[in-house]
Amino acid sequence: MAQPRKGRGTVEATVRQFLKLRPETYSFLKDRIINISKLAEEIREKYPDLSPASIRYSLNKIMEESSRKKADFTYVEDLLMQSKVTLQDKITVLTSQKTLNVSYISATYLTDSVVYIVDELRSGKLPAGGQVTIERDVSAIHILSPKEIEQVPGFVMRITERLYSVGVNILQLISCSNETIIVVKKSDGVKAYENLVLA
């Protein structure tokens, strides 16, 4: 027996629920930096009984709605514009199962390892061995922002959105208080920097 086709309201509710569980996808949709047809296909894979046309209609409707979240991002953009952004080359990322005696820019202590961002010009000889993974040919972007970002949600999300929109993959991201450090491939360094400063 054929399943009854879902009404437009039911489709929209399902699409909204899908987006609710994926806040970044929702944000990309509101900023119009996502392919509607591809997103509709992704939703249909999860809900095969939905009509592709109804999914696209719902996505377009949601995209056109006014959004407080979108308005909030205006302030986030202002804070990013006020931030000091610098690009640093000659960076190496070390991942070790134990603590290392190295001079580092940043150290992140994970459950089973420690990740160090190291300035090659200041660190001297880097440790090597089976328990240390070394990643070279990377750049670091330092973002020093006004203290207000500590009270404003969405700042880091906005940064990742900007880089995602130009196809830059983030290798490491450390955010503490009003300072954010992003590590990208050296070949993406200038593109990432320009997108954060000029966009």
Secondary structure, DSSP 8 states (H G I E B T S, - for coil): -------HHHHHHHHHHHHHT-HHHHHHHHTT-S-HHHHHHHHHHH-TTS-HHHHHHHHHHHHHS--HHHHHHHHHHHHHHHSEEEEEEEEEEEEESS------SEEEE-SS-EEEEEEHHHH-S---STTEEEEEEEEEEEEE--GGGGG-TTHHHHHHHHHHHTT--EEEEEEETTEEEEEEEGGGHHHHHHHHHH-
